[in-house]
Amino acid sequence: MTTVLHHAALVCLVGGVVAATVALLVVRNVPLAFRVLVDLWLAAGLIRLAQPPSWQGLLTVVMIILVRRIIGLDVVLHRHRPGPAPRPRSGDGPASR
Protein backbone atom coordinates (compact mmCIF):
# COMPACT_ATOMS: atom_id res chain seq x y z
CA MET A 1 0.00 0.00 0.00
CA THR A 2 2.86 2.38 0.72
CA THR A 3 4.15 2.04 -2.84
CA VAL A 4 0.70 2.83 -4.25
CA LEU A 5 0.43 5.94 -2.07
CA HIS A 6 3.93 7.03 -3.04
CA HIS A 7 3.10 6.71 -6.74
CA ALA A 8 -0.23 8.52 -6.28
CA ALA A 9 1.54 11.42 -4.56
CA LEU A 10 4.12 11.51 -7.34
CA VAL A 11 1.35 11.62 -9.95
CA CYS A 12 -0.19 14.60 -8.11
CA LEU A 13 3.16 16.40 -8.03
CA VAL A 14 3.81 15.90 -11.74
CA GLY A 15 0.17 16.60 -12.58
CA GLY A 16 0.40 19.87 -10.68
CA VAL A 17 3.36 21.01 -12.74
CA VAL A 18 1.67 20.00 -16.00
CA ALA A 19 -1.70 21.53 -15.08
CA ALA A 20 -0.09 24.77 -13.91
CA THR A 21 1.92 25.02 -17.12
CA VAL A 22 -1.20 24.48 -19.22
CA ALA A 23 -3.12 27.06 -17.16
CA LEU A 24 -0.30 29.55 -17.59
CA LEU A 25 -0.08 29.02 -21.34
CA VAL A 26 -3.83 29.04 -22.00
CA VAL A 27 -5.13 31.64 -19.55
CA ARG A 28 -1.90 33.62 -19.03
CA ASN A 29 -2.79 34.18 -15.40
CA VAL A 30 0.19 33.59 -13.11
CA PRO A 31 -1.73 33.62 -9.78
CA LEU A 32 -4.21 31.09 -11.16
CA ALA A 33 -1.39 28.83 -12.35
CA PHE A 34 0.24 29.00 -8.91
CA ARG A 35 -3.04 28.13 -7.24
CA VAL A 36 -3.48 25.09 -9.50
CA LEU A 37 0.09 24.01 -8.78
CA VAL A 38 -0.20 24.40 -5.02
CA ASP A 39 -3.62 22.72 -4.86
CA LEU A 40 -2.29 19.60 -6.52
CA TRP A 41 0.82 19.69 -4.33
CA LEU A 42 -1.50 19.90 -1.34
CA ALA A 43 -3.30 16.80 -2.61
CA ALA A 44 0.06 15.02 -2.86
CA GLY A 45 0.90 16.04 0.70
CA LEU A 46 -2.43 14.78 1.98
CA ILE A 47 -1.91 11.47 0.19
CA ARG A 48 1.47 11.18 1.89
CA LEU A 49 -0.24 11.65 5.26
CA ALA A 50 -2.06 8.36 4.64
CA GLN A 51 1.30 6.60 4.98
CA PRO A 52 2.74 5.78 8.39
CA PRO A 53 2.89 9.09 10.30
CA SER A 54 6.02 11.19 10.46
CA TRP A 55 6.75 14.73 11.53
CA GLN A 56 8.36 15.48 8.18
CA GLY A 57 5.18 14.55 6.31
CA LEU A 58 3.05 16.67 8.61
CA LEU A 59 5.37 19.68 8.36
CA THR A 60 5.43 19.36 4.58
CA VAL A 61 1.64 19.55 4.41
CA VAL A 62 1.56 22.49 6.83
CA MET A 63 4.09 24.40 4.70
CA ILE A 64 2.11 23.71 1.52
CA ILE A 65 -1.06 24.97 3.21
CA LEU A 66 0.71 28.14 4.37
CA VAL A 67 2.02 28.82 0.86
CA ARG A 68 -1.45 28.21 -0.55
CA ARG A 69 -3.01 30.66 1.91
CA ILE A 70 -0.39 33.32 1.17
CA ILE A 71 -0.92 32.98 -2.58
CA GLY A 72 -4.70 33.12 -2.10
CA LEU A 73 -4.39 36.24 0.03
CA ASP A 74 -2.18 37.88 -2.59
CA VAL A 75 -4.72 37.12 -5.31
CA VAL A 76 -7.55 38.60 -3.23
CA LEU A 77 -5.55 41.74 -2.41
CA HIS A 78 -4.65 42.35 -6.05
CA ARG A 79 -8.21 41.71 -7.20
CA HIS A 80 -9.68 44.32 -4.85
CA ARG A 81 -7.00 46.98 -5.28
CA PRO A 82 -8.61 50.14 -6.65
CA GLY A 83 -7.22 51.26 -9.96
CA PRO A 84 -7.50 54.61 -11.71
CA ALA A 85 -11.02 55.71 -12.52
CA PRO A 86 -11.94 55.14 -16.16
CA ARG A 87 -12.18 58.29 -18.21
CA PRO A 88 -15.43 58.73 -20.12
CA ARG A 89 -15.12 58.63 -23.88
CA SER A 90 -16.59 61.40 -25.98
CA GLY A 91 -20.25 60.68 -26.68
CA ASP A 92 -20.70 58.46 -23.62
CA GLY A 93 -22.03 61.07 -21.20
CA PRO A 94 -25.64 62.06 -20.44
CA ALA A 95 -25.27 65.25 -22.52
CA SER A 96 -24.82 63.22 -25.71
CA ARG A 97 -28.24 61.52 -25.42
N, C-alpha and C positions, 0 to 999 in steps of 0.2 A: 504494500500500500504506500509506503514511503516513496518508492520510485515513481509511482503514478502521480502522487502529489507534487513531487519535484518536477516532473515533466509538465504537469498542468501549470505550475507557477512559471516555468520557463516559457511556455506558450503564451501566457499572459504578458510577460515581459517583452517578448519579441512582437506580439500583437500590438502592444502599446506603442512601440516605436513605429511599426508599419502604419497603424491607424492615425497616429499623430502626424506622420509625414504626409499621408494622403489628405488629412484635414488641412494641413498647412498649404499644400499645393492646390487644392480645390477651392477652399474658402478664403485662403490668404489671411487668416486670422490667428495670430500667434498665441494670444491668451486661450483661445478655444483649443488649439493644438496641444498646448501644455496641459489643459484640463483633461483632455482625452488621454494623454500620456500618463498623467499622474493617477487618473481613475483606474486604468488597467494595471498600473504598478501597485495600486492599493489592493486590487483584486488578487494579484500575485502574493502580496504580503499576507493577506487573509488566508489564502490557500496554505501558505507555509505555516500558519498558526495551527492548522489541523494536524501537523506533524507533532512528534513528541515535543513538549514545551521547552523553550530555552529563552533566556533573557535577551539574547541577540535577536531572535525572531520577533519578540515583543517590541524591542526598541526600534527595530527596522520599520515595523508597522506604525508605531507612534511617529517616527520621523516623516514617513510618507504622508500621514494624516496632517501633520503640521505644515508641510510644504503645500499640500492641497488646499488647506484653509488660507494660507498666505496668498496663494495664487488667486483663489476665489475672492478674497478681500480686495486684491489689487484690481481685478476685473470689475467689481462693483464700484470701487472708487473712481475708476476711469470712466465708467458708464454714466455716472451721475455728476461728473464734473461739468460745471456750466461753461459753455463756450461763448464766443462773441455772438451778439444778437444779429440775426440775419437782416441784411439791408433790403428794404422793399425795392422791387424793380419798378421801372417806370410803367405806368398803366395798371399797377396792381392795387392801388389805394382806392379809398371810397370816393374820391373826387373824380375818378375816371369812369364811374358807372353812371 
